[in-house]
Amino acid sequence: MEKPHQHHQFASDNTLGICPEALAALEEANHGAAQSYGDDEWMRRVRESVREIFETDCDAYLVFNGTAANALALAQLCQPFHSVVCHQQAHIQTDECGAPEFFTRGSKLLLVNGARGKIDLNEVEATIARQPEVHAHKPRVVSITQSTELGTVYTRDEIDAVAGLAKKHGMFLQMDGARFANAVATLKCAPKEITWQRGVDVLCFGGTKNGLAAGELVIFFKKELAREFDYRIKQAGQLASKMRFLAAPWLGLFRNSVWLRNANHANTMAQRLVERLRHDAKIEPVFPVEANAAFVRLSDPAVNRLHERGWHFYKFVEPDVYRLMCSWATSDGAIDQLISDWLR
């Protein structure tokens, strides 16, 4: 029988614990003394690993969580009179409590629509055109989410198109990569092929949803953009004194490409879940399942029945679309039990 906590498996990829490799790396770091505030061998090796993985000379910094990563990256790129163009369902708009606006000291989010969680470039163009020069916030950054909040993945060509538009208007391209690993696993590409080679200036590379307890990377592919970012991190309360305990688990993910294996597993489980829903419950996903999330339309009685049996998951799109999220630790047994309770 599944343990009660397994019922939280599909609520979010934040609900699972630390993957064994990250935990082992943390234990390895927990011996003796080391330099503090990032002047340690673990952080140095993380930066080296990031340069190897992305095959370029870049600057990488660690913060505690994704909200800080996004908000501080945008603050680094923006003056208070600048604006950020993003999808209306982007995490920086819906789930970060105004942190981007707070840390940029007033930059405005300009929201656009777009099918399947991806920004519509025609809407971006129209939104930029509506900013009446000095009388409005000046568009400075386009922010995209990879994979998106609706579980879809931007292709190389799509990122090219976004980057081209941003460059045309003298804007930066920031990527919220809370689930970047899942996108790489889906596209089966080198990380550089969907970041700096396509024109991404800053990537917020998520580890928490990939098997870590905490610690997100902010990666600047143009090193001049990172000038004094360490001061910004410190002022925001995001500089860990015992940085090695954020850095070491990343080394556990990077060693033997565990980060990619974890993402592949999560994606595979999402596909398996959808296959079971199609076959057993006759339910089709609302959006293409391209990463580790499945969105399905559920009736109130079905939702109530599953909630009564202890299952936790969120309504994501009104009025009746719910998200089921898989992770590095999602098991066949958990899927079996969910489907069994679904059909009872």
Protein Blocks (a to p, Z undefined) as FASTA:
>chain_A
ZZfklmmmmmpcklpccdfklmmmmmmmmgcjddeehiafklmmmmmmmmmmnopacddd
ddfblklmmmmmmmmmpcfkbccdddfkbfklmmngommmmmnoopacdddedeehiacf
klmmmmmmmpghjlbccdfbdcdddddfkopacdfklmmmmmmmmmmnopacdddffklm
mmmmmnopafklmmmmnopabdcddfklnopabdcddddfblklmgoklmmmmmnopacf
klmlmmmmmmmmmngolmmmmmmmmmmmmmmmmmmmmmmnopacfbdcfblbccddddfk
lmmmmmmnopacddfbdfkbccddddfklcfklmmmmmmmmmZZ
